């Protein structure tokens, strides 16, 4: 439900969150804008380490992740996207 999230893909605990300029058209960010990198940097400032693949944020928590930890990851992602985009 975010204007800059074009798609969320998931397999097991792995999730890819695609960042786009406009969710209606799914128009992508130019790679030179570094949207994925900037969101990951903002997440790192919140204590959550992850990495982008282009403009897709990849979340790969270990199987031992607790519900509170998973909620923290998702909250950090939401705040980082709001801050950066």
N, CA, C and O atoms as a CHARMM CRD file, in Angstrom:
* protein
*
  340
    1    1 UNK  N      0.79800  -1.20400   0.00000 PROA 1      0.00000
    2    1 UNK  CA     0.00000   0.00000   0.00000 PROA 1      0.00000
    3    1 UNK  C      0.83800   1.26500   0.00000 PROA 1      0.00000
    4    1 UNK  O      0.34700   2.31400   0.41700 PROA 1      0.00000
    5    2 UNK  N      2.07500   1.20800  -0.44900 PROA 2      0.00000
    6    2 UNK  CA     2.93700   2.39600  -0.47200 PROA 2      0.00000
    7    2 UNK  C      3.10000   2.87000  -1.91700 PROA 2      0.00000
    8    2 UNK  O      3.23500   2.03900  -2.81500 PROA 2      0.00000
    9    3 UNK  N      3.09100   4.17700  -2.16300 PROA 3      0.00000
   10    3 UNK  CA     3.16500   4.68000  -3.54300 PROA 3      0.00000
   11    3 UNK  C      4.45800   4.36300  -4.27800 PROA 3      0.00000
   12    3 UNK  O      4.51300   4.48600  -5.50100 PROA 3      0.00000
   13    4 UNK  N      5.50800   3.95400  -3.55300 PROA 4      0.00000
   14    4 UNK  CA     6.77800   3.63500  -4.20000 PROA 4      0.00000
   15    4 UNK  C      7.11400   2.14500  -4.16700 PROA 4      0.00000
   16    4 UNK  O      8.24000   1.76000  -4.48200 PROA 4      0.00000
   17    5 UNK  N      6.15900   1.31100  -3.79200 PROA 5      0.00000
   18    5 UNK  CA     6.36400  -0.14000  -3.80700 PROA 5      0.00000
   19    5 UNK  C      5.54800  -0.71100  -4.96400 PROA 5      0.00000
   20    5 UNK  O      4.31700  -0.70400  -4.94400 PROA 5      0.00000
   21    6 UNK  N      6.26200  -1.20200  -5.96700 PROA 6      0.00000
   22    6 UNK  CA     5.59000  -1.72600  -7.14800 PROA 6      0.00000
   23    6 UNK  C      5.17000  -3.16800  -6.99900 PROA 6      0.00000
   24    6 UNK  O      4.16000  -3.58200  -7.56700 PROA 6      0.00000
   25    7 UNK  N      5.93600  -3.94900  -6.23700 PROA 7      0.00000
   26    7 UNK  CA     5.63100  -5.36800  -6.10500 PROA 7      0.00000
   27    7 UNK  C      6.37700  -5.92000  -4.90100 PROA 7      0.00000
   28    7 UNK  O      7.45200  -5.43800  -4.54400 PROA 7      0.00000
   29    8 UNK  N      5.79600  -6.92700  -4.28800 PROA 8      0.00000
   30    8 UNK  CA     6.45900  -7.66900  -3.21600 PROA 8      0.00000
   31    8 UNK  C      6.42700  -9.13300  -3.63500 PROA 8      0.00000
   32    8 UNK  O      5.36000  -9.71300  -3.83900 PROA 8      0.00000
   33    9 UNK  N      7.60500  -9.71500  -3.75800 PROA 9      0.00000
   34    9 UNK  CA     7.72600 -11.12700  -4.13600 PROA 9      0.00000
   35    9 UNK  C      8.31000 -11.88400  -2.94400 PROA 9      0.00000
   36    9 UNK  O      9.22300 -11.40300  -2.27400 PROA 9      0.00000
   37   10 UNK  N      7.76900 -13.07200  -2.69400 PROA 10     0.00000
   38   10 UNK  CA     8.21200 -13.81900  -1.52500 PROA 10     0.00000
   39   10 UNK  C      8.28500 -15.30500  -1.82500 PROA 10     0.00000
   40   10 UNK  O      7.44100 -15.86400  -2.52500 PROA 10     0.00000
   41   11 UNK  N      9.31300 -15.92500  -1.27900 PROA 11     0.00000
   42   11 UNK  CA     9.46100 -17.37800  -1.32400 PROA 11     0.00000
   43   11 UNK  C     10.00000 -17.76700   0.04200 PROA 11     0.00000
   44   11 UNK  O     11.14300 -17.44900   0.37000 PROA 11     0.00000
   45   12 UNK  N      9.19200 -18.45100   0.84200 PROA 12     0.00000
   46   12 UNK  CA     9.60200 -18.78200   2.20100 PROA 12     0.00000
   47   12 UNK  C      9.81300 -17.50300   2.99700 PROA 12     0.00000
   48   12 UNK  O      8.93800 -16.63800   3.03100 PROA 12     0.00000
   49   13 UNK  N     10.96600 -17.38300   3.63500 PROA 13     0.00000
   50   13 UNK  CA    11.27200 -16.16600   4.39000 PROA 13     0.00000
   51   13 UNK  C     11.94400 -15.09400   3.54500 PROA 13     0.00000
   52   13 UNK  O     12.11200 -13.96700   4.01100 PROA 13     0.00000
   53   14 UNK  N     12.32700 -15.41200   2.32600 PROA 14     0.00000
   54   14 UNK  CA    12.96000 -14.41900   1.45600 PROA 14     0.00000
   55   14 UNK  C     11.89500 -13.54200   0.81600 PROA 14     0.00000
   56   14 UNK  O     10.86900 -14.03500   0.34500 PROA 14     0.00000
   57   15 UNK  N     12.14800 -12.24000   0.80300 PROA 15     0.00000
   58   15 UNK  CA    11.20300 -11.31600   0.17400 PROA 15     0.00000
   59   15 UNK  C     11.97900 -10.27500  -0.62300 PROA 15     0.00000
   60   15 UNK  O     13.05300  -9.83300  -0.21400 PROA 15     0.00000
   61   16 UNK  N     11.42300  -9.89600  -1.75800 PROA 16     0.00000
   62   16 UNK  CA    11.97300  -8.82900  -2.57900 PROA 16     0.00000
   63   16 UNK  C     10.93200  -7.73700  -2.71700 PROA 16     0.00000
   64   16 UNK  O      9.81300  -7.98700  -3.16400 PROA 16     0.00000
   65   17 UNK  N     11.30200  -6.52800  -2.33300 PROA 17     0.00000
   66   17 UNK  CA    10.38900  -5.38700  -2.38500 PROA 17     0.00000
   67   17 UNK  C     10.88200  -4.46500  -3.49500 PROA 17     0.00000
   68   17 UNK  O     11.94800  -3.85900  -3.38200 PROA 17     0.00000
   69   18 UNK  N     10.10400  -4.36400  -4.56100 PROA 18     0.00000
   70   18 UNK  CA    10.49900  -3.57700  -5.72300 PROA 18     0.00000
   71   18 UNK  C     10.10900  -2.11200  -5.52500 PROA 18     0.00000
   72   18 UNK  O      8.94200  -1.79300  -5.29700 PROA 18     0.00000
   73   19 UNK  N     11.09900  -1.23500  -5.61500 PROA 19     0.00000
   74   19 UNK  CA    10.86300   0.20200  -5.47900 PROA 19     0.00000
   75   19 UNK  C     10.64400   0.80500  -6.86700 PROA 19     0.00000
   76   19 UNK  O     11.41400   0.55800  -7.79600 PROA 19     0.00000
   77   20 UNK  N      9.58400   1.59800  -6.99000 PROA 20     0.00000
   78   20 UNK  CA     9.25400   2.23100  -8.26700 PROA 20     0.00000
   79   20 UNK  C      8.89900   3.69500  -8.03000 PROA 20     0.00000
   80   20 UNK  O      8.60600   4.10600  -6.90700 PROA 20     0.00000
   81   21 UNK  N      8.93000   4.46800  -9.10900 PROA 21     0.00000
   82   21 UNK  CA     8.57300   5.88700  -8.99300 PROA 21     0.00000
   83   21 UNK  C      7.08300   6.06800  -8.73200 PROA 21     0.00000
   84   21 UNK  O      6.67800   6.97300  -8.00200 PROA 21     0.00000
   85   22 UNK  N      6.26800   5.20100  -9.33300 PROA 22     0.00000
   86   22 UNK  CA     4.81900   5.30400  -9.18900 PROA 22     0.00000
   87   22 UNK  C      4.23000   3.89300  -9.23000 PROA 22     0.00000
   88   22 UNK  O      4.39900   3.18100 -10.21900 PROA 22     0.00000
   89   23 UNK  N      3.55200   3.49300  -8.17700 PROA 23     0.00000
   90   23 UNK  CA     3.04400   2.11600  -8.10000 PROA 23     0.00000
   91   23 UNK  C      1.96300   1.84200  -9.14900 PROA 23     0.00000
   92   23 UNK  O      1.77500   0.69700  -9.55800 PROA 23     0.00000
   93   24 UNK  N      1.25300   2.88600  -9.58700 PROA 24     0.00000
   94   24 UNK  CA     0.19200   2.67000 -10.58300 PROA 24     0.00000
   95   24 UNK  C      0.76000   2.23800 -11.92800 PROA 24     0.00000
   96   24 UNK  O      0.24100   1.32400 -12.56900 PROA 24     0.00000
   97   25 UNK  N      1.83100   2.90600 -12.34700 PROA 25     0.00000
   98   25 UNK  CA     2.43100   2.60600 -13.65300 PROA 25     0.00000
   99   25 UNK  C      3.60100   1.64500 -13.53500 PROA 25     0.00000
  100   25 UNK  O      4.06400   1.09900 -14.53600 PROA 25     0.00000
  101   26 UNK  N      4.07900   1.43800 -12.31700 PROA 26     0.00000
  102   26 UNK  CA     5.27200   0.61700 -12.03200 PROA 26     0.00000
  103   26 UNK  C      6.49500   1.13700 -12.77300 PROA 26     0.00000
  104   26 UNK  O      7.38600   0.36600 -13.13000 PROA 26     0.00000
  105   27 UNK  N      6.53700   2.43700 -13.00200 PROA 27     0.00000
  106   27 UNK  CA     7.69100   3.05600 -13.65600 PROA 27     0.00000
  107   27 UNK  C      8.88800   2.95600 -12.71100 PROA 27     0.00000
  108   27 UNK  O      8.81700   3.43400 -11.57900 PROA 27     0.00000
  109   28 UNK  N      9.98200   2.34300 -13.15800 PROA 28     0.00000
  110   28 UNK  CA    11.12700   2.12300 -12.26900 PROA 28     0.00000
  111   28 UNK  C     11.94800   3.39100 -12.04900 PROA 28     0.00000
  112   28 UNK  O     11.91400   4.32700 -12.84800 PROA 28     0.00000
  113   29 UNK  N     12.67700   3.39100 -10.95400 PROA 29     0.00000
  114   29 UNK  CA    13.67800   4.42200 -10.72700 PROA 29     0.00000
  115   29 UNK  C     14.86100   4.13200 -11.65100 PROA 29     0.00000
  116   29 UNK  O     15.15800   2.97200 -11.93800 PROA 29     0.00000
  117   30 UNK  N     15.51800   5.16000 -12.10300 PROA 30     0.00000
  118   30 UNK  CA    16.76900   4.98100 -12.83900 PROA 30     0.00000
  119   30 UNK  C     17.80500   4.44400 -11.85100 PROA 30     0.00000
  120   30 UNK  O     17.82400   4.85700 -10.69200 PROA 30     0.00000
  121   31 UNK  N     18.65700   3.53500 -12.29700 PROA 31     0.00000
  122   31 UNK  CA    19.66900   2.97000 -11.39600 PROA 31     0.00000
  123   31 UNK  C     20.60400   4.03500 -10.85300 PROA 31     0.00000
  124   31 UNK  O     21.08700   3.91300  -9.72800 PROA 31     0.00000
  125   32 UNK  N     20.86700   5.07200 -11.62500 PROA 32     0.00000
  126   32 UNK  CA    21.77000   6.13200 -11.14800 PROA 32     0.00000
  127   32 UNK  C     21.18600   6.91000  -9.96900 PROA 32     0.00000
  128   32 UNK  O     21.91400   7.61400  -9.27000 PROA 32     0.00000
  129   33 UNK  N     19.86400   6.78600  -9.74400 PROA 33     0.00000
  130   33 UNK  CA    19.23900   7.43700  -8.59400 PROA 33     0.00000
  131   33 UNK  C     19.54500   6.70300  -7.28800 PROA 33     0.00000
  132   33 UNK  O     19.37100   7.25400  -6.20000 PROA 33     0.00000
  133   34 UNK  N     20.00500   5.44900  -7.40800 PROA 34     0.00000
  134   34 UNK  CA    20.43100   4.65200  -6.25500 PROA 34     0.00000
  135   34 UNK  C     19.34600   4.51600  -5.18500 PROA 34     0.00000
  136   34 UNK  O     19.65000   4.50600  -3.99300 PROA 34     0.00000
  137   35 UNK  N     18.09200   4.41100  -5.60300 PROA 35     0.00000
  138   35 UNK  CA    16.97700   4.32200  -4.65000 PROA 35     0.00000
  139   35 UNK  C     17.15000   3.13000  -3.71100 PROA 35     0.00000
  140   35 UNK  O     16.99400   3.27300  -2.49800 PROA 35     0.00000
  141   36 UNK  N     17.46800   1.96500  -4.25500 PROA 36     0.00000
  142   36 UNK  CA    17.63900   0.77800  -3.41900 PROA 36     0.00000
  143   36 UNK  C     18.78600   0.92400  -2.43100 PROA 36     0.00000
  144   36 UNK  O     18.66000   0.55700  -1.26300 PROA 36     0.00000
  145   37 UNK  N     19.88500   1.45400  -2.89800 PROA 37     0.00000
  146   37 UNK  CA    21.05100   1.64700  -2.02100 PROA 37     0.00000
  147   37 UNK  C     20.72400   2.63400  -0.91100 PROA 37     0.00000
  148   37 UNK  O     21.06100   2.40000   0.25000 PROA 37     0.00000
  149   38 UNK  N     20.07400   3.72600  -1.25800 PROA 38     0.00000
  150   38 UNK  CA    19.74100   4.74000  -0.25000 PROA 38     0.00000
  151   38 UNK  C     18.77100   4.19600   0.79600 PROA 38     0.00000
  152   38 UNK  O     18.89700   4.51500   1.97900 PROA 38     0.00000
  153   39 UNK  N     17.80200   3.37800   0.37300 PROA 39     0.00000
  154   39 UNK  CA    16.87100   2.78100   1.34200 PROA 39     0.00000
  155   39 UNK  C     17.62500   1.81200   2.25500 PROA 39     0.00000
  156   39 UNK  O     17.38700   1.79800   3.46300 PROA 39     0.00000
  157   40 UNK  N     18.52200   1.00900   1.70100 PROA 40     0.00000
  158   40 UNK  CA    19.30300   0.07900   2.52300 PROA 40     0.00000
  159   40 UNK  C     20.19600   0.82600   3.51400 PROA 40     0.00000
  160   40 UNK  O     20.37200   0.37300   4.64500 PROA 40     0.00000
  161   41 UNK  N     20.75500   1.95200   3.10700 PROA 41     0.00000
  162   41 UNK  CA    21.56700   2.76100   4.02800 PROA 41     0.00000
  163   41 UNK  C     20.70800   3.29600   5.16900 PROA 41     0.00000
  164   41 UNK  O     21.14000   3.31200   6.32200 PROA 41     0.00000
  165   42 UNK  N     19.48700   3.73600   4.84800 PROA 42     0.00000
  166   42 UNK  CA    18.57800   4.22400   5.89000 PROA 42     0.00000
  167   42 UNK  C     18.16200   3.08800   6.82900 PROA 42     0.00000
  168   42 UNK  O     17.99200   3.30700   8.02900 PROA 42     0.00000
  169   43 UNK  N     18.00200   1.89200   6.29600 PROA 43     0.00000
  170   43 UNK  CA    17.69200   0.74200   7.15100 PROA 43     0.00000
  171   43 UNK  C     18.86500   0.41900   8.06200 PROA 43     0.00000
  172   43 UNK  O     18.66700   0.09500   9.23300 PROA 43     0.00000
  173   44 UNK  N     20.08600   0.50300   7.53900 PROA 44     0.00000
  174   44 UNK  CA    21.27700   0.22700   8.35700 PROA 44     0.00000
  175   44 UNK  C     21.36700   1.20100   9.52300 PROA 44     0.00000
  176   44 UNK  O     21.77400   0.81800  10.61900 PROA 44     0.00000
  177   45 UNK  N     20.99100   2.45900   9.29900 PROA 45     0.00000
  178   45 UNK  CA    20.98800   3.43200  10.40100 PROA 45     0.00000
  179   45 UNK  C     19.98200   3.04200  11.47600 PROA 45     0.00000
  180   45 UNK  O     20.09200   3.48300  12.62000 PROA 45     0.00000
  181   46 UNK  N     19.01100   2.22400  11.11800 PROA 46     0.00000
  182   46 UNK  CA    18.00600   1.73800  12.06400 PROA 46     0.00000
  183   46 UNK  C     18.35900   0.35100  12.60500 PROA 46     0.00000
  184   46 UNK  O     17.55300  -0.27200  13.29700 PROA 46     0.00000
  185   47 UNK  N     19.55200  -0.12500  12.29000 PROA 47     0.00000
  186   47 UNK  CA    20.02800  -1.39200  12.83200 PROA 47     0.00000
  187   47 UNK  C     19.65300  -2.63000  12.04000 PROA 47     0.00000
  188   47 UNK  O     19.80800  -3.74400  12.54000 PROA 47     0.00000
  189   48 UNK  N     19.15900  -2.46700  10.80700 PROA 48     0.00000
  190   48 UNK  CA    18.78200  -3.61100   9.98400 PROA 48     0.00000
  191   48 UNK  C     19.66900  -3.62100   8.74500 PROA 48     0.00000
  192   48 UNK  O     19.65300  -2.68600   7.94500 PROA 48     0.00000
  193   49 UNK  N     20.44300  -4.69600   8.60000 PROA 49     0.00000
  194   49 UNK  CA    21.34600  -4.80200   7.46000 PROA 49     0.00000
  195   49 UNK  C     20.70600  -5.64200   6.36800 PROA 49     0.00000
  196   49 UNK  O     20.23400  -6.75100   6.62100 PROA 49     0.00000
  197   50 UNK  N     20.69400  -5.11800   5.17500 PROA 50     0.00000
  198   50 UNK  CA    20.17600  -5.82800   4.01600 PROA 50     0.00000
  199   50 UNK  C     20.90000  -5.30400   2.79300 PROA 50     0.00000
  200   50 UNK  O     21.82600  -4.50000   2.90400 PROA 50     0.00000
  201   51 UNK  N     20.47400  -5.76200   1.62600 PROA 51     0.00000
  202   51 UNK  CA    21.13900  -5.30200   0.41200 PROA 51     0.00000
  203   51 UNK  C     20.11600  -5.17600  -0.70400 PROA 51     0.00000
  204   51 UNK  O     19.10700  -5.88100  -0.72500 PROA 51     0.00000
  205   52 UNK  N     20.38800  -4.27500  -1.62300 PROA 52     0.00000
  206   52 UNK  CA    19.49800  -4.16500  -2.77700 PROA 52     0.00000
  207   52 UNK  C     20.05700  -4.95500  -3.95600 PROA 52     0.00000
  208   52 UNK  O     21.26100  -5.19200  -4.05000 PROA 52     0.00000
  209   53 UNK  N     19.17900  -5.34800  -4.83100 PROA 53     0.00000
  210   53 UNK  CA    19.56500  -5.81700  -6.16000 PROA 53     0.00000
  211   53 UNK  C     18.90600  -4.82000  -7.09300 PROA 53     0.00000
  212   53 UNK  O     17.72500  -4.94000  -7.42000 PROA 53     0.00000
  213   54 UNK  N     19.67700  -3.84000  -7.51500 PROA 54     0.00000
  214   54 UNK  CA    19.09800  -2.73600  -8.27500 PROA 54     0.00000
  215   54 UNK  C     18.13700  -1.98200  -7.37500 PROA 54     0.00000
  216   54 UNK  O     18.53500  -1.47400  -6.32700 PROA 54     0.00000
  217   55 UNK  N     16.87400  -1.90400  -7.77400 PROA 55     0.00000
  218   55 UNK  CA    15.85600  -1.21900  -6.98700 PROA 55     0.00000
  219   55 UNK  C     14.94300  -2.19400  -6.24900 PROA 55     0.00000
  220   55 UNK  O     13.80700  -1.86000  -5.91200 PROA 55     0.00000
  221   56 UNK  N     15.44300  -3.38900  -6.00400 PROA 56     0.00000
  222   56 UNK  CA    14.69400  -4.37700  -5.21800 PROA 56     0.00000
  223   56 UNK  C     15.42600  -4.57300  -3.89500 PROA 56     0.00000
  224   56 UNK  O     16.60100  -4.94000  -3.86700 PROA 56     0.00000
  225   57 UNK  N     14.71200  -4.32100  -2.80400 PROA 57     0.00000
  226   57 UNK  CA    15.27100  -4.54200  -1.47000 PROA 57     0.00000
  227   57 UNK  C     15.04100  -6.01000  -1.12100 PROA 57     0.00000
  228   57 UNK  O     13.91900  -6.51200  -1.20400 PROA 57     0.00000
  229   58 UNK  N     16.10600  -6.68300  -0.73400 PROA 58     0.00000
  230   58 UNK  CA    16.02400  -8.11300  -0.43600 PROA 58     0.00000
  231   58 UNK  C     16.08900  -8.31700   1.07800 PROA 58     0.00000
  232   58 UNK  O     17.04200  -7.90100   1.73800 PROA 58     0.00000
  233   59 UNK  N     15.06300  -8.96100   1.60300 PROA 59     0.00000
  234   59 UNK  CA    15.05300  -9.33800   3.01200 PROA 59     0.00000
  235   59 UNK  C     15.22000 -10.84700   3.07800 PROA 59     0.00000
  236   59 UNK  O     14.42200 -11.59600   2.51400 PROA 59     0.00000
  237   60 UNK  N     16.27700 -11.29200   3.77900 PROA 60     0.00000
  238   60 UNK  CA    16.54900 -12.72300   3.92500 PROA 60     0.00000
  239   60 UNK  C     16.87500 -13.03400   5.37600 PROA 60     0.00000
  240   60 UNK  O     18.03100 -13.29000   5.71000 PROA 60     0.00000
  241   61 UNK  N     15.87100 -13.01400   6.23700 PROA 61     0.00000
  242   61 UNK  CA    16.15200 -13.29600   7.64600 PROA 61     0.00000
  243   61 UNK  C     16.45600 -14.77400   7.86000 PROA 61     0.00000
  244   61 UNK  O     15.94900 -15.62300   7.12600 PROA 61     0.00000
  245   62 UNK  N     17.27400 -15.08800   8.85200 PROA 62     0.00000
  246   62 UNK  CA    17.53400 -16.49100   9.16300 PROA 62     0.00000
  247   62 UNK  C     16.26900 -17.13600   9.74100 PROA 62     0.00000
  248   62 UNK  O     15.37100 -16.44600  10.22300 PROA 62     0.00000
  249   63 UNK  N     16.21700 -18.46200   9.68300 PROA 63     0.00000
  250   63 UNK  CA    15.04700 -19.18200  10.17500 PROA 63     0.00000
  251   63 UNK  C     14.81000 -18.97800  11.66700 PROA 63     0.00000
  252   63 UNK  O     13.69300 -19.17300  12.14600 PROA 63     0.00000
  253   64 UNK  N     15.82700 -18.59600  12.39400 PROA 64     0.00000
  254   64 UNK  CA    15.66700 -18.40900  13.83800 PROA 64     0.00000
  255   64 UNK  C     15.14100 -17.01900  14.19500 PROA 64     0.00000
  256   64 UNK  O     15.07400 -16.67400  15.37500 PROA 64     0.00000
  257   65 UNK  N     14.76900 -16.21800  13.19800 PROA 65     0.00000
  258   65 UNK  CA    14.25000 -14.87500  13.44400 PROA 65     0.00000
  259   65 UNK  C     12.93700 -14.95300  14.22100 PROA 65     0.00000
  260   65 UNK  O     12.04900 -15.73800  13.89100 PROA 65     0.00000
  261   66 UNK  N     12.83400 -14.13000  15.25200 PROA 66     0.00000
  262   66 UNK  CA    11.60800 -14.09300  16.05600 PROA 66     0.00000
  263   66 UNK  C     10.60700 -13.12600  15.41900 PROA 66     0.00000
  264   66 UNK  O     10.97100 -12.31000  14.57300 PROA 66     0.00000
  265   67 UNK  N      9.35900 -13.22700  15.83100 PROA 67     0.00000
  266   67 UNK  CA     8.33000 -12.30400  15.32400 PROA 67     0.00000
  267   67 UNK  C      8.68200 -10.84300  15.61600 PROA 67     0.00000
  268   67 UNK  O      8.55900 -10.00100  14.72600 PROA 67     0.00000
  269   68 UNK  N      9.11900 -10.52000  16.83800 PROA 68     0.00000
  270   68 UNK  CA     9.49900  -9.12400  17.09600 PROA 68     0.00000
  271   68 UNK  C     10.64300  -8.65500  16.17300 PROA 68     0.00000
  272   68 UNK  O     10.65000  -7.50800  15.72600 PROA 68     0.00000
  273   69 UNK  N     11.58800  -9.53000  15.89800 PROA 69     0.00000
  274   69 UNK  CA    12.67800  -9.16100  14.99300 PROA 69     0.00000
  275   69 UNK  C     12.15900  -8.93700  13.57600 PROA 69     0.00000
  276   69 UNK  O     12.57800  -7.99900  12.89900 PROA 69     0.00000
  277   70 UNK  N     11.25400  -9.79200  13.13200 PROA 70     0.00000
  278   70 UNK  CA    10.66700  -9.62200  11.79100 PROA 70     0.00000
  279   70 UNK  C      9.87600  -8.32000  11.72200 PROA 70     0.00000
  280   70 UNK  O      9.94400  -7.60100  10.72500 PROA 70     0.00000
  281   71 UNK  N      9.13900  -8.02000  12.76300 PROA 71     0.00000
  282   71 UNK  CA     8.38500  -6.74800  12.79500 PROA 71     0.00000
  283   71 UNK  C      9.33900  -5.55800  12.75300 PROA 71     0.00000
  284   71 UNK  O      9.05900  -4.55500  12.09800 PROA 71     0.00000
  285   72 UNK  N     10.45800  -5.67300  13.45000 PROA 72     0.00000
  286   72 UNK  CA    11.44700  -4.59300  13.44300 PROA 72     0.00000
  287   72 UNK  C     12.00800  -4.38800  12.03600 PROA 72     0.00000
  288   72 UNK  O     12.19700  -3.25100  11.60500 PROA 72     0.00000
  289   73 UNK  N     12.27100  -5.47200  11.32500 PROA 73     0.00000
  290   73 UNK  CA    12.78000  -5.36900   9.95300 PROA 73     0.00000
  291   73 UNK  C     11.77800  -4.64700   9.05900 PROA 73     0.00000
  292   73 UNK  O     12.14000  -3.74300   8.30600 PROA 73     0.00000
  293   74 UNK  N     10.52400  -5.05400   9.15100 PROA 74     0.00000
  294   74 UNK  CA     9.48800  -4.45500   8.30500 PROA 74     0.00000
  295   74 UNK  C      9.27400  -2.98700   8.68000 PROA 74     0.00000
  296   74 UNK  O      9.09900  -2.14600   7.79800 PROA 74     0.00000
  297   75 UNK  N      9.28600  -2.67700   9.96100 PROA 75     0.00000
  298   75 UNK  CA     9.13200  -1.28700  10.39500 PROA 75     0.00000
  299   75 UNK  C     10.30000  -0.43500   9.90300 PROA 75     0.00000
  300   75 UNK  O     10.09800   0.69200   9.45300 PROA 75     0.00000
  301   76 UNK  N     11.51600  -0.96500   9.98700 PROA 76     0.00000
  302   76 UNK  CA    12.68900  -0.22500   9.50500 PROA 76     0.00000
  303   76 UNK  C     12.58900   0.01000   8.00200 PROA 76     0.00000
  304   76 UNK  O     12.95000   1.08100   7.51400 PROA 76     0.00000
  305   77 UNK  N     12.10400  -0.98100   7.27300 PROA 77     0.00000
  306   77 UNK  CA    11.92900  -0.81900   5.83500 PROA 77     0.00000
  307   77 UNK  C     10.90500   0.26900   5.53300 PROA 77     0.00000
  308   77 UNK  O     11.15000   1.13400   4.69300 PROA 77     0.00000
  309   78 UNK  N      9.75600   0.23300   6.21500 PROA 78     0.00000
  310   78 UNK  CA     8.72200   1.23300   5.97200 PROA 78     0.00000
  311   78 UNK  C      9.22300   2.64800   6.28400 PROA 78     0.00000
  312   78 UNK  O      8.95700   3.58300   5.52900 PROA 78     0.00000
  313   79 UNK  N      9.94300   2.79900   7.39100 PROA 79     0.00000
  314   79 UNK  CA    10.46400   4.13000   7.76600 PROA 79     0.00000
  315   79 UNK  C     11.53600   4.58100   6.78000 PROA 79     0.00000
  316   79 UNK  O     11.59300   5.75700   6.42200 PROA 79     0.00000
  317   80 UNK  N     12.38500   3.65400   6.34100 PROA 80     0.00000
  318   80 UNK  CA    13.45000   4.00100   5.40700 PROA 80     0.00000
  319   80 UNK  C     12.86800   4.42200   4.06000 PROA 80     0.00000
  320   80 UNK  O     13.32400   5.40300   3.47100 PROA 80     0.00000
  321   81 UNK  N     11.87800   3.70200   3.57100 PROA 81     0.00000
  322   81 UNK  CA    11.24500   4.07200   2.29800 PROA 81     0.00000
  323   81 UNK  C     10.59800   5.44300   2.41200 PROA 81     0.00000
  324   81 UNK  O     10.73300   6.27500   1.51500 PROA 81     0.00000
  325   82 UNK  N      9.89200   5.68000   3.52100 PROA 82     0.00000
  326   82 UNK  CA     9.24900   6.97900   3.73500 PROA 82     0.00000
  327   82 UNK  C     10.27700   8.10700   3.80900 PROA 82     0.00000
  328   82 UNK  O     10.04800   9.19400   3.27900 PROA 82     0.00000
  329   83 UNK  N     11.40800   7.84700   4.46500 PROA 83     0.00000
  330   83 UNK  CA    12.45100   8.86100   4.61300 PROA 83     0.00000
  331   83 UNK  C     13.12600   9.17000   3.26900 PROA 83     0.00000
  332   83 UNK  O     13.31700  10.33600   2.92100 PROA 83     0.00000
  333   84 UNK  N     13.47700   8.14400   2.53300 PROA 84     0.00000
  334   84 UNK  CA    14.28300   8.30900   1.31400 PROA 84     0.00000
  335   84 UNK  C     13.43200   8.72100   0.11100 PROA 84     0.00000
  336   84 UNK  O     13.84500   9.55700  -0.69200 PROA 84     0.00000
  337   85 UNK  N     12.25300   8.13400  -0.00400 PROA 85     0.00000
  338   85 UNK  CA    11.46100   8.37300  -1.20300 PROA 85     0.00000
  339   85 UNK  C     10.27700   9.28200  -0.89700 PROA 85     0.00000
  340   85 UNK  O      9.49200   9.59600  -1.79100 PROA 85     0.00000
